[in-house]
Amino acid sequence: MYHRLRNLREDRDLNQAALASVLHVSQATYSRYESGLLDIPSASLIALARFYGTSVDYLLNLTDDPVPYRR
């Protein structure tokens, strides 16, 4: 479900533990986020969008445009 999370992480040569640290969760929890076994809390989605410089809609596969929205 969240294949873009994995793609973005791998494109930056990061492991799951590094992203888990950013979100203050365990590596196992982050792994469940990526696999879609666990819904990602909105605060974590926002943190990931900021970390990657993209939009939450892009992370959720609602748009194919990775450029974040203007504030």
Backbone hydrogen bonds in HBPLUS format (Angstrom, degrees):
<---DONOR---> <-ACCEPTOR-->    atom                        ^
c    i                          cat <-CA-CA->   ^        H-A-AA   ^      H-
h    n   atom  resd res      DA  || num        DHA   H-A  angle D-A-AA Bond
n    s   type  num  typ     dist DA aas  dist angle  dist       angle   num
A0005-LEU N   A0002-TYR O   3.04 MM   3  5.61 136.9  2.23 112.6 123.0     1
A0007-ASN N   A0003-HIS O   3.00 MM   4  6.28 166.9  2.01 152.9 156.8     2
A0008-LEU N   A0004-ARG O   2.84 MM   4  5.91 169.2  1.85 152.5 155.2     3
A0009-ARG N   A0005-LEU O   3.01 MM   4  6.11 161.6  2.05 146.0 151.6     4
A0010-GLU N   A0006-ARG O   2.84 MM   4  6.01 169.5  1.85 158.2 161.1     5
A0011-ASP N   A0007-ASN O   2.86 MM   4  5.95 153.8  1.93 148.2 155.8     6
A0012-ARG N   A0009-ARG O   3.17 MM   3  5.38 138.7  2.35 100.2 111.4     7
A0014-LEU N   A0009-ARG O   3.09 MM   5  5.36 170.4  2.10 148.1 148.9     8
A0013-ASP N   A0010-GLU O   2.99 MM   3  4.83 163.5  2.02 106.0 109.4     9
A0018-ALA N   A0015-ASN O   3.14 MM   3  5.52 128.7  2.41 105.0 116.9    10
A0020-ALA N   A0016-GLN O   2.84 MM   4  6.03 156.3  1.90 152.6 160.4    11
A0021-SER N   A0017-ALA O   2.99 MM   4  6.14 149.3  2.08 141.5 148.8    12
A0022-VAL N   A0018-ALA O   3.19 MM   4  6.54 149.7  2.29 140.3 147.9    13
A0023-LEU N   A0019-LEU O   3.07 MM   4  6.36 150.1  2.16 147.5 155.1    14
A0024-HIS N   A0020-ALA O   2.83 MM   4  5.84 110.7  2.31 137.4 155.5    15
A0025-VAL N   A0020-ALA O   2.94 MM   5  5.04 167.6  1.96 142.4 146.1    16
A0024-HIS N   A0021-SER O   3.22 MM   3  4.87 148.9  2.32  93.2 102.4    17
A0030-TYR N   A0026-SER O   3.04 MM   4  6.38 164.0  2.06 151.3 155.4    18
A0031-SER N   A0027-GLN O   2.87 MM   4  6.07 155.9  1.93 148.6 155.6    19
A0032-ARG N   A0028-ALA O   3.05 MM   4  6.32 148.6  2.15 141.1 149.0    20
A0032-ARG N   A0029-THR O   3.08 MM   3  5.09 117.6  2.49  94.5 109.6    21
A0033-TYR N   A0029-THR O   2.98 MM   4  6.38 142.6  2.13 144.9 156.0    22
A0033-TYR N   A0030-TYR O   3.01 MM   3  4.93 120.1  2.39  92.7 108.4    23
A0034-GLU N   A0030-TYR O   3.01 MM   4  6.39 163.2  2.04 158.1 160.1    24
A0035-SER N   A0031-SER O   3.03 MM   4  6.25 153.4  2.10 146.4 153.8    25
A0036-GLY N   A0032-ARG O   3.05 MM   4  5.93 120.4  2.42 133.7 146.1    26
A0037-LEU N   A0032-ARG O   2.97 MM   5  4.95 124.6  2.29 145.2 152.4    27
A0038-LEU N   A0032-ARG O   3.24 MM   6  5.25 143.7  2.38 124.6 117.8    28
A0036-GLY N   A0033-TYR O   3.13 MM   3  5.21 145.9  2.25 100.9 111.1    29
A0044-SER N   A0041-PRO O   2.96 MM   3  5.32 123.3  2.29 106.5 120.8    30
A0045-LEU N   A0041-PRO O   3.00 MM   4  6.39 153.7  2.07 153.4 161.9    31
A0046-ILE N   A0042-SER O   2.95 MM   4  6.19 161.0  1.99 153.6 158.0    32
A0047-ALA N   A0043-ALA O   3.00 MM   4  6.21 156.5  2.06 139.9 146.7    33
A0048-LEU N   A0044-SER O   2.87 MM   4  6.09 156.5  1.93 148.6 154.7    34
A0049-ALA N   A0045-LEU O   2.91 MM   4  6.11 159.8  1.95 149.3 155.0    35
A0050-ARG N   A0046-ILE O   2.98 MM   4  6.22 159.1  2.02 150.9 156.2    36
A0051-PHE N   A0047-ALA O   2.88 MM   4  6.03 157.5  1.93 145.3 152.4    37
A0052-TYR N   A0048-LEU O   2.90 MM   4  6.07 161.8  1.94 153.6 157.1    38
A0053-GLY N   A0049-ALA O   2.83 MM   4  5.71 118.2  2.21 134.7 150.3    39
A0054-THR N   A0049-ALA O   2.93 MM   5  4.97 160.7  1.96 143.2 147.8    40
A0053-GLY N   A0050-ARG O   3.26 MM   3  4.94 140.1  2.43  90.3 101.6    41
A0058-TYR N   A0055-SER O   3.15 MM   3  5.22 123.8  2.48  94.9 108.1    42
A0059-LEU N   A0055-SER O   3.20 MM   4  6.60 157.9  2.25 146.1 151.4    43
A0060-LEU N   A0056-VAL O   2.92 MM   4  6.19 148.9  2.02 151.7 160.6    44
A0062-LEU N   A0057-ASP O   2.79 MM   5  4.96 164.9  1.81 159.5 156.1    45
A0061-ASN N   A0058-TYR O   3.08 MM   3  5.02 160.5  2.12 104.3 109.2    46
